[in-house]
Amino acid sequence: MSIPLAASSTGSPSATLTPVIEVSDLTAGYLPGVNILNGSNLVAGQGELIGIIGPNGAGKSTLLKAIFGQVKIRGGAIRLDGDDITGLKANKLVARGVGYVPQNNNVFPSLTIEENLQMGLYQNPKIYDERLDFVVGIFGELGKRLKQRAGSLSGGERQMVAMSRALMMDPKVMLLDEPSAGLSPVRQDEAFIRVSEINKAGVTTIMVEQNARRCLQICDRGYVLDQGRNAHTGTGRELLNDPKVIGLYLGTLGT
């Protein structure tokens, strides 16, 4: 099966890729009878960087949590490499190659950087040295500070540790929830550079972001969610230049 790599404004594909993650008609929510997602769809091809934007309450973070087994799914399906993973628990998803970095509380502050990274490999500690070399290749500064406690790090540094820990299990796909949230402008730029580097290292990446413009500038394809549904989709460039997206979303999202 192949998927559109970059759909044009008319919906016709310009290239094809093998899908890694497929989300089909997903309905999900936290409370009985209250759905946050109302038929959401998403496809991420091998090696793609996917951006998800939209107003507050649109269901962006809920979509990532649903993929990672943290939200009750009431309809639809999620597939990883063609296999149904709908509703699987987080530990099984990690073992199958899904990494997730939440927006908040994403490190163990009382542990050192090294111990945080080791926690990322609790299912397969034998590959620690191999994966540490990979992670330090992206986050070089962490390699010099492995004995430092994560609780003493800045917000941007903690974000690096959280991403690194998720990368330790050699994921097929990384789910990143608001990687630039709460960071200074300089640290935000660094966060987006790191996301791009993770993706360029071969990891399919799905990123939720409030900084919509910056997100669309670096992503291959983007999805705009509104009220739990897909409102617009296209390449990052197409969405950045779409008058409807500009008028409805980019004027109030990000800078």
SERO-4910 file (N, C-alpha, C, O; in steps of 0.05 Angstrom, whole numbers):
BEGIN
 pado doro    nc1    nc2    nc3   cac1   cac2   cac3    cc1    cc2    cc3    oc1    oc2    oc3
  Met    A     17    -24      0      0      0      0     17     25      0     38     25     13
  Ser    A      9     45    -15     24     71    -15      5     93     -7    -19     90     -7
  Ile    A     17    115      1      2    138     11     11    163     -3     34    164    -14
  Pro    A     -5    184     -4      4    209    -15     27    221      3     23    224     27
  Leu    A     49    227     -9     71    240      5     65    269      8     69    281     30
  Ala    A     56    282    -12     50    310    -11     26    316    -28     29    320    -53
  Ala    A      3    317    -17    -22    321    -32    -23    350    -40    -17    368    -25
  Ser    A    -32    355    -65    -36    382    -74    -62    393    -63    -77    379    -50
  Ser    A    -67    418    -69    -92    431    -59   -117    417    -70   -138    419    -59
  Thr    A   -114    402    -93   -136    388   -104   -138    359    -93   -157    345   -100
  Gly    A   -118    351    -77   -119    325    -65   -104    304    -80   -102    281    -71
  Ser    A    -93    310   -104    -79    291   -120    -51    287   -109    -37    307   -103
  Pro    A    -41    262   -107    -15    257    -96      7    264   -116      4    261   -140
  Ser    A     30    274   -104     53    280   -121     75    259   -119     93    258   -135
  Ala    A     73    242    -98     93    220    -94     80    201    -74     60    206    -62
  Thr    A     93    178    -71     83    158    -53    104    148    -33    128    148    -40
  Leu    A     95    139    -10    112    128     11     97    105     24     73    103     23
  Thr    A    112     87     37    100     66     53     92     77     79    108     90     93
  Pro    A     67     73     88     58     84    113     70     70    137     73     46    137
  Val    A     77     86    157     85     75    183     62     75    202     55     55    214
  Ile    A     49     99    206     26    102    223      2    109    206      4    127    189
  Glu    A    -20     96    210    -46    103    197    -67    106    219    -73     87    234
  Val    A    -80    129    220   -102    134    238   -127    138    221   -128    155    204
  Ser    A   -147    121    226   -171    121    209   -196    126    225   -203    111    243
  Asp    A   -210    148    219   -236    155    230   -237    151    260   -255    138    271
  Leu    A   -217    163    274   -214    158    303   -233    175    319   -235    200    315
  Thr    A   -248    162    336   -266    175    356   -256    168    383   -252    144    389
  Ala    A   -251    188    400   -239    182    426   -245    205    446   -251    227    437
  Gly    A   -244    199    471   -248    220    492   -241    209    519   -235    186    523
  Tyr    A   -241    228    539   -233    221    566   -257    213    583   -254    196    601
  Leu    A   -280    226    579   -304    221    595   -325    206    580   -327    209    555
  Pro    A   -341    190    593   -362    175    579   -381    193    565   -391    213    576
  Gly    A   -386    188    540   -405    203    524   -394    230    514   -409    244    500
  Val    A   -369    236    520   -358    262    511   -333    256    493   -313    247    503
  Asn    A   -336    261    467   -314    255    449   -298    281    443   -309    302    438
  Ile    A   -271    278    444   -253    300    436   -246    297    407   -244    316    392
  Leu    A   -241    272    399   -236    266    370   -261    256    357   -275    239    368
  Asn    A   -267    267    334   -292    260    321   -288    252    292   -296    266    273
  Gly    A   -274    230    288   -268    220    261   -242    230    249   -241    236    226
  Ser    A   -222    233    266   -196    243    257   -181    222    240   -183    198    245
  Asn    A   -166    233    221   -150    215    203   -122    227    201   -118    251    202
  Leu    A   -102    209    200    -74    218    197    -58    194    185    -63    171    192
  Val    A    -40    201    168    -21    181    157      7    193    157     11    216    149
  Ala    A     26    177    167     54    186    167     70    164    152     70    141    160
  Gly    A     84    173    131    100    154    116    128    152    127    137    168    144
  Gln    A    142    132    118    170    127    128    187    151    124    190    161    102
  Gly    A    199    161    146    217    183    145    205    210    144    219    230    142
  Glu    A    178    212    145    165    238    144    165    253    170    167    241    192
  Leu    A    164    279    169    159    296    192    131    308    188    127    324    170
  Ile    A    113    301    206     85    309    204     80    330    226     87    325    249
  Gly    A     67    352    219     59    372    238     29    372    242     14    369    223
  Ile    A     20    375    267     -8    377    274    -13    404    288     -1    409    309
  Ile    A    -29    421    276    -35    447    287    -65    450    290    -81    434    281
  Gly    A    -73    472    303   -101    478    307   -105    494    332    -87    497    348
  Pro    A   -130    504    336   -135    521    360   -135    504    385   -135    479    384
  Asn    A   -134    518    408   -135    504    434   -161    488    435   -182    497    427
  Gly    A   -159    463    446   -183    447    448   -190    432    423   -212    419    422
  Ala    A   -174    433    403   -180    420    377   -177    390    378   -187    376    360
  Gly    A   -162    380    398   -157    351    400   -129    343    391   -125    319    387
  Lys    A   -111    362    388    -84    355    378    -69    336    397    -61    315    389
  Ser    A    -67    344    422    -53    327    441    -68    301    447    -56    280    451
  Thr    A    -95    303    446   -111    279    449   -105    259    428   -106    235    433
  Leu    A   -101    268    403    -94    250    381    -69    234    387    -68    210    383
  Leu    A    -48    248    396    -23    234    403    -27    215    426    -18    192    425
  Lys    A    -42    223    446    -47    205    469    -63    181    461    -60    159    472
  Ala    A    -82    185    442    -97    162    432    -80    142    418    -82    118    421
  Ile    A    -61    152    401    -43    135    387    -26    119    408    -20     96    403
  Phe    A    -19    132    430     -1    120    450    -17    105    472     -6     99    493
  Gly    A    -42    100    467    -58     83    486    -65     96    512    -70     82    531
  Gln    A    -67    123    513    -73    137    538   -101    149    538   -108    163    557
  Val    A   -116    145    517   -143    156    516   -162    133    506   -154    117    489
  Lys    A   -186    133    517   -205    112    509   -214    117    480   -225    138    473
  Ile    A   -210     97    463   -217     98    435   -245     85    432   -249     62    440
  Arg    A   -263    100    420   -291     90    417   -298     82    388   -319     70    383
  Gly    A   -280     89    370   -285     82    342   -261     88    325   -244    104    333
  Gly    A   -259     74    302   -236     78    285   -214     59    291   -217     40    307
  Ala    A   -191     63    278   -169     44    281   -142     59    278   -140     80    265
  Ile    A   -122     47    290    -94     57    288    -77     33    280    -79     12    291
  Arg    A    -61     37    259    -44     16    249    -15     25    249     -8     48    242
  Leu    A      3      7    256     32     11    255     43    -10    236     41    -34    241
  Asp    A     55     -1    214     65    -19    193     44    -39    185     50    -62    179
  Gly    A     19    -30    184     -3    -47    175    -16    -63    196    -37    -75    191
  Asp    A     -4    -65    220    -16    -81    242    -33    -63    259    -26    -41    265
  Asp    A    -56    -74    268    -74    -59    284    -63    -57    313    -58    -77    326
  Ile    A    -59    -32    322    -48    -27    349    -69    -11    365    -62      0    386
  Thr    A    -94    -10    356   -114      6    369   -117     -3    398   -123    -26    403
  Gly    A   -114     15    417   -119     10    445    -97     -5    459   -100    -12    483
  Leu    A    -74    -11    446    -53    -25    460    -41     -7    482    -42     18    480
  Lys    A    -31    -19    504    -20     -5    526      8      7    518     21     -3    499
  Ala    A     16     28    532     40     42    525     65     24    525     81     27    507
  Asn    A     67      6    544     91    -11    545     94    -29    520    115    -34    510
  Lys    A     71    -38    510     71    -55    486     77    -38    461     90    -47    442
  Leu    A     67    -13    461     73      5    439    102     12    437    114     13    416
  Val    A    114     17    460    143     23    461    159      0    450    178      4    434
  Ala    A    152    -24    458    166    -48    448    162    -52    418    180    -64    405
  Arg    A    141    -41    407    136    -44    379    146    -21    362    144    -20    338
  Gly    A    158     -1    376    172     20    362    158     47    361    163     63    343
  Val    A    141     53    381    128     79    383    140     94    407    138     84    430
  Gly    A    152    117    403    162    134    424    144    158    428    132    168    409
  Tyr    A    142    167    453    124    189    460    137    207    480    148    198    500
  Val    A    137    233    474    147    254    492    125    273    499    117    289    483
  Pro    A    114    271    524     92    289    532    102    317    536    126    322    538
  Gln    A     83    336    537     91    364    540    102    369    568    122    384    571
  Asn    A     89    358    589     97    364    616    105    339    631     99    316    623
  Asn    A    120    343    653    129    321    670    142    298    653    135    275    655
  Asn    A    160    306    636    171    287    617    199    277    623    212    264    607
  Val    A    209    284    648    235    272    657    231    264    686    212    272    700
  Phe    A    250    248    696    250    241    724    270    260    738    294    256    736
  Pro    A    260    281    751    278    302    761    298    293    782    320    305    784
  Ser    A    292    272    797    311    263    818    333    245    808    352    239    822
  Leu    A    330    237    782    350    220    770    370    236    753    363    258    744
  Thr    A    393    225    748    412    237    731    404    235    702    385    219    695
  Ile    A    417    249    684    411    246    656    416    217    647    399    206    633
  Glu    A    438    206    656    444    178    650    422    159    659    414    141    644
  Glu    A    413    163    683    392    146    694    365    149    679    351    130    675
  Asn    A    360    174    670    336    178    654    338    163    628    319    150    619
  Leu    A    361    163    615    365    149    590    363    119    595    351    105    578
  Gln    A    373    109    617    371     81    623    342     73    627    334     50    620
  Met    A    325     91    639    297     85    642    283     81    615    264     66    613
  Gly    A    293     95    595    282     91    568    287     64    556    274     56    537
  Leu    A    306     49    568    313     23    558    307      0    577    319    -21    576
  Tyr    A    288      5    594    282    -16    614    273    -42    602    275    -63    614
  Gln    A    263    -41    577    254    -65    563    277    -79    548    275   -103    541
  Asn    A    299    -65    544    321    -77    529    348    -63    537    360    -50    520
  Pro    A    357    -67    562    380    -52    571    406    -60    557    426    -45    559
  Lys    A    407    -82    543    432    -91    530    442    -73    508    465    -73    501
  Ile    A    424    -57    497    432    -40    475    439    -11    484    440      7    467
  Tyr    A    443     -8    510    448     19    521    471     33    507    468     56    497
  Asp    A    494     21    505    518     34    494    513     42    465    520     64    456
  Glu    A    501     24    450    495     30    422    476     53    419    481     71    402
  Arg    A    455     54    434    435     75    432    446    101    444    439    123    434
  Leu    A    463    100    464    474    124    475    491    138    454    490    162    452
  Asp    A    507    123    439    523    135    417    505    149    397    511    171    388
  Phe    A    482    137    391    463    150    372    452    176    383    452    196    370
  Val    A    443    174    408    431    198    421    451    221    424    444    244    418
  Val    A    475    214    433    495    235    436    503    247    409    512    270    408
  Gly    A    500    232    388    505    243    362    486    265    354    493    283    339
  Ile    A    462    265    366    443    286    361    444    307    383    443    331    378
  Phe    A    446    298    408    446    316    431    474    315    445    477    304    466
  Gly    A    494    326    431    521    323    440    527    333    468    543    322    482
  Glu    A    513    355    476    518    366    502    510    348    525    522    350    547
  Leu    A    491    330    520    482    312    541    504    292    548    506    283    571
  Gly    A    520    285    528    541    265    533    562    275    553    575    258    565
  Lys    A    564    301    556    584    312    575    572    316    603    587    324    621
  Arg    A    546    311    606    533    318    631    516    295    641    495    299    655
  Leu    A    524    271    636    508    247    642    503    244    672    483    233    680
  Lys    A    521    254    689    518    251    718    502    274    731    497    273    755
  Gln    A    494    293    715    478    316    726    449    308    730    438    294    713
  Arg    A    437    317    752    409    310    757    391    326    738    395    350    733
  Ala    A    371    312    728    353    325    709    337    348    721    330    367    707
  Gly    A    333    347    748    318    368    761    333    395    761    320    416    766
  Ser    A    359    395    756    374    419    755    376    432    727    388    453    724
  Leu    A    363    419    708    365    429    680    344    450    674    323    451    687
  Ser    A    349    466    654    329    485    644    307    470    629    310    446    623
  Gly    A    286    484    622    264    472    607    273    461    581    265    439    573
  Gly    A    289    475    566    299    466    540    317    441    543    316    423    527
  Glu    A    333    441    564    351    418    569    335    393    577    341    371    569
  Arg    A    314    397    593    297    375    600    283    363    575    279    339    573
  Gln    A    275    381    557    263    372    533    282    354    517    274    334    505
  Met    A    308    361    517    328    345    503    330    317    516    332    297    502
  Val    A    329    317    543    331    291    557    307    274    551    309    250    547
  Ala    A    283    286    551    259    271    545    259    260    517    252    236    513
  Met    A    268    275    498    270    265    470    291    242    469    286    222    456
  Ser    A    313    246    483    334    226    482    325    200    494    331    179    484
  Arg    A    310    202    517    301    178    530    282    162    511    284    138    509
  Ala    A    265    177    497    246    163    478    262    151    455    253    130    444
  Leu    A    284    163    447    300    152    425    316    127    433    325    113    415
  Met    A    319    122    459    337    100    467    326     73    458    342     55    453
  Met    A    300     70    454    289     45    445    288     42    415    274     24    404
  Asp    A    301     60    401    303     59    371    275     58    359    268     39    345
  Pro    A    259     79    364    231     79    354    229     81    324    246     94    311
  Lys    A    208     70    313    201     74    285    188    101    281    191    114    261
  Val    A    173    109    302    159    135    301    160    149    328    158    136    348
  Met    A    164    175    327    165    191    351    141    210    351    135    223    332
  Leu    A    127    210    374    104    228    378    113    250    398    120    244    421
  Leu    A    113    275    388    123    297    404    100    317    410     88    328    391
  Asp    A     94    321    435     72    339    443     83    366    452     95    368    473
  Glu    A     80    386    435     88    413    441    117    416    449    123    425    472
  Pro    A    136    407    433    164    408    441    175    436    447    196    438    460
  Ser    A    162    457    437    172    484    442    157    498    464    163    522    470
  Ala    A    138    485    477    121    499    496    137    508    520    153    494    532
  Gly    A    132    534    528    145    545    552    174    553    549    186    561    568
  Leu    A    185    550    525    213    556    521    216    585    511    198    596    498
  Ser    A    240    596    516    246    623    505    249    621    475    252    599    464
  Pro    A    247    643    461    249    642    431    275    628    422    273    613    402
  Val    A    297    633    435    322    619    427    320    589    431    327    573    414
  Arg    A    309    581    454    306    553    460    285    540    442    287    516    435
  Gln    A    265    555    434    245    545    415    259    538    389    254    517    377
  Asp    A    275    556    379    290    550    354    307    525    356    308    509    338
  Glu    A    320    522    380    336    499    384    319    473    384    327    453    373
  Ala    A    296    475    396    278    452    397    270    443    369    270    419    363
  Phe    A    263    462    352    255    455    325    279    444    309    275    426    292
  Ile    A    303    454    314    327    443    301    331    414    310    337    397    293
  Arg    A    327    408    335    330    381    345    309    362    333    316    340    326
  Val    A    285    372    331    264    355    319    271    348    290    269    325    282
  Ser    A    281    368    275    290    363    248    313    343    247    314    326    229
  Glu    A    331    345    266    354    326    266    345    298    272    355    279    261
  Ile    A    326    295    291    315    268    297    303    257    272    307    233    265
  Asn    A    287    273    258    274    263    234    295    256    212    292    236    198
  Lys    A    315    273    209    335    268    188    351    243    194    364    231    177
  Ala    A    352    235    220    366    210    228    350    185    221    359    163    226
  Gly    A    326    189    209    311    167    199    286    160    215    273    140    210
  Val    A    279    176    235    257    170    252    232    185    242    232    210    241
  Thr    A    211    170    234    186    183    227    176    199    251    175    188    274
  Thr    A    169    224    247    162    242    270    135    255    266    129    266    245
  Ile    A    119    254    287     93    267    287     93    287    310     96    280    334
  Met    A     90    313    304     94    334    323     68    351    326     58    361    305
  Val    A     58    354    350     37    374    356     50    400    364     69    399    380
  Glu    A     41    422    353     53    448    359     33    471    360     16    472    343
  Gln    A     37    489    379     22    514    379     35    535    362     22    553    352
  Asn    A     62    533    360     76    551    342     72    542    313     90    529    301
  Ala    A     49    548    303     40    537    277     58    543    254     65    526    238
  Arg    A     66    568    252     82    577    229    109    562    229    117    551    208
  Arg    A    122    561    252    148    548    253    145    518    248    162    506    234
  Cys    A    124    506    258    119    478    253    115    472    223    128    454    213
  Leu    A     99    488    210     94    484    181    119    489    164    122    479    142
  Gln    A    137    506    174    161    512    160    180    488    158    195    486    139
  Ile    A    179    470    177    198    448    178    185    421    171    199    402    166
  Cys    A    158    419    171    146    393    167    142    387    137    140    405    121
  Asp    A    142    361    131    136    352    104    107    357     98    100    368     77
  Arg    A     90    347    116     61    351    112     49    360    139     59    354    160
  Gly    A     26    373    137     13    383    161    -17    376    161    -29    373    140
  Tyr    A    -27    374    185    -56    370    190    -66    392    208    -53    398    228
  Val    A    -88    405    200   -101    424    217   -126    411    229   -144    403    215
  Leu    A   -126    409    256   -149    398    270   -167    420    280   -157    441    289
  Asp    A   -193    416    280   -212    435    291   -236    419    301   -249    405    285
  Gln    A   -241    421    327   -263    407    340   -261    376    335   -281    363    330
  Gly    A   -236    367    336   -232    338    334   -234    326    307   -234    302    303
  Arg    A   -235    344    286   -237    334    259   -215    347    242   -204    368    249
  Asn    A   -209    334    219   -189    346    201   -202    369    186   -222    365    172
  Ala    A   -191    392    189   -201    416    175   -186    421    149   -198    428    129
  His    A   -160    417    150   -144    421    126   -120    403    127   -111    395    149
  Thr    A   -109    395    104    -84    380    103    -69    387     78    -82    396     58
  Gly    A    -43    383     78    -27    389     55      2    390     63      9    385     86
  Thr    A     19    398     45     47    402     52     49    426     70     31    443     71
  Gly    A     72    428     85     76    451    102     74    477     86     62    496     95
  Arg    A     86    477     63     87    501     46     58    508     37     51    532     37
  Glu    A     43    488     29     15    493     20     -2    506     42    -16    525     37
  Leu    A      1    495     66    -15    505     88     -6    533     96    -23    550    104
  Leu    A     20    538     95     30    565    101     19    586     82     16    609     90
  Asn    A     12    578     58      3    597     38    -27    594     31    -36    607     13
  Asp    A    -41    578     46    -69    574     42    -85    597     55    -83    600     79
  Pro    A    -99    613     39   -114    636     51   -133    629     73   -135    644     93
  Lys    A   -146    606     71   -164    597     92   -149    591    118   -158    598    140
  Val    A   -127    577    115   -111    570    138    -99    595    151    -99    597    176
  Ile    A    -90    613    135    -79    638    145   -100    654    160    -96    663    182
  Gly    A   -123    656    148   -145    672    160   -156    661    185   -162    675    204
  Leu    A   -160    634    185   -173    621    208   -154    613    230   -162    612    253
  Tyr    A   -129    607    223   -111    595    243    -85    609    247    -77    614    270
  Leu    A    -71    615    226    -44    626    229    -44    654    240    -24    663    251
  Gly    A    -66    668    238    -68    695    250    -68    695    280    -61    715    292
  Thr    A    -76    672    292    -78    670    321    -60    649    333    -57    648    357
  Leu    A    -46    633    316    -29    612    326      0    618    319      7    623    296
  Gly    A     17    619    340     45    623    335     52    650    325     35    668    324
  Thr    A     77    653    317     87    679    306    101    675    280    111    694    268
***
